[in-house]
Amino acid sequence: MSPYTVDELILGSADAVRVPVIGQALCAGFPSPADDFMEGALELPRWLVPNPPATFLMQVRGWSMLGAGIHDRDLACIDRSLRVEDGNVVVAVVDGQLSCKRYRMAGNRARLEFDNPDMPAFAVDEYGEVDIWGVLRFSIRWHLVRGRLS
C-alpha cells in the first residue's frame, strides 16, 4: 500500500513541482531548460521528483526498451542527480543521437544494452562519444489505443 494519498496527487498543491518537458532536439550535451529546448512543463508531486532542478521529461521513440516496459511514445522522467549503476536504464547521447538503454558493467567495461532481444548490445567504447545524461526514474504510459480518428 502506498504511503501517499490521492490529495497529494492534486495539481497546484504546495508539494507539486514543475518539471520541464524537453523537445526532440539532438544535442552534444545536456539540454538546458532554455526555451529553445523546452516544449512545456508538467506539474508532478514532489515525492515523484525529489530533485526538480536535475529532472526533466522526454518522450521515448521506438521499441528498443520493450523488455523494460518502456514503449514507443512513453514519457520518460530522467534524473541527472542519480548515480549510474549497473542495471539502470539511462538516457545517453551516443555519437550525437539520443538513446534510452540499459547500462551494464562487465568487469571494467561499460555496455549499453537494448531491452529488446531483437537488438544487440554494444560496448560504450565502440562509439566515438557517449555521454550519460541521467538515470530513468520512471516512465508514464498511455493505456489508450492511439489510432487514427475517423
N, C-alpha and C positions, 0 to 999 in steps of 0.2 A: 504494500500500500504506500502510495506517495505521501511524503510529509507536507505536500503543498495542497492548497485549497483552490477551488475554482476562482475565488475572489482574487487570488494572486495572479491570475492569467488575464484579468480585465485590463484592456488598453487604457493608457492615461493614468494608471496608478502611480503612486510615488516610487514604487520599486521597478518601474519599467525603464528600459534604456533603448535608445535608437541605434540600430546597427546599420552601417552603410551597405547598400547593395551595389556591388562593383559590376560594371558592364563587361562586355566581351573583349575589351582591349587586350592585346598581347604586348606585354612589356618585358624588359630585361630584368626588372626588379619588382619590388612590392609596389603596387599602385597606391598612391596617396589618396586620401579621401577628397581630393580636389574634384571640382565639378566636372572636369573632362573625363573622369573615370566613374563617377557615381551615377547610377540610374535612379537613385532614391534611397530611402531608408525604411526599415521595418522595425516597429516597436515590439520588443520582446521582454518577458520578465527577466529581472536581473539574475535570478537563480539559474537561468539558461545561459547567461552571458556574464560570467564573473569578472571578466576583464574587458570592458567595452572598447577602450582605446586600441586594443590589439586584435579586435574581432571584426570580420567582415563576412558578407554573404555573397555567394556567387552561384549562378545556375550551371548545373552539370550538363554536358553534352556527350552523348554516346552511351555505350553499354559495357565499357571495359571494367566496371566495378560491380557488375551484376551479382557476383557471389558475396559481396559485402552488403548487399541490399540497397545499393545506390543505383538508381535508374536514370535514364535519359530525362532531362528537364527537372530533376530534383533540385532543391535549393540547398546548397552546402554551407554550413557555418564553420568558418575557418578561424582558428585562434592562433595568433602568432606568438603568444606568450608561453605556450605549452612546449615542453622539451620533446623532441622527436625520439621515439623509442621503437625498438623492433616490433613490428606488427601494426604500428599506427597507420591509418590512412592519412596521406598527406596531399597537399596541393603543391606542385613543383612547376618550375619553368624549366623545360628540357629543350635546349637549343632554341630558345625563344618561344616555345609553344607551351601553353598552359596544360597541365596534366594532373589528373587525380589518380593516385596509385597507392599501393600498399608498400610501406618502407620495411625492408628486411635487411638484417645484418647477418652475414655468414663469415665468421672469423672477424677480420678487419675490413671486409669488403661490403659496401652498401649496395643494395639492389632495389630497384623499383619494380614492383610486380603488378600486373593486371589481376583483378579478381574475377577473371573470366577464363575458363580452361581453353578457350579457342584462341587466346592471345598469349604470346611468350613473355617471360620475364626478361629483363635486361639489366646488366650491371651499370651503375651510375657512371663509372669511368669510361664506358663505351661511347659517351657523348661528350661534346666539347664543353658545354656549360650546363650545369644543373644547379638550381637554386631552390631550396625548400622554402616555400612561403609560409607554411604553417601546417598545423595538425587539424584534421577534421574533427570538430567537437560533436556535431550531429548533423542530420540532414532532414529536410522537410519534403514530404512527397504528397502529391495529389493522388487521391484514390478514385478519382472520377475518370472515366474514359474521355479522352480529349480528341474526339473525332471531328470531322467537319460538320458545320451546321448546314442544314439544307433548307 
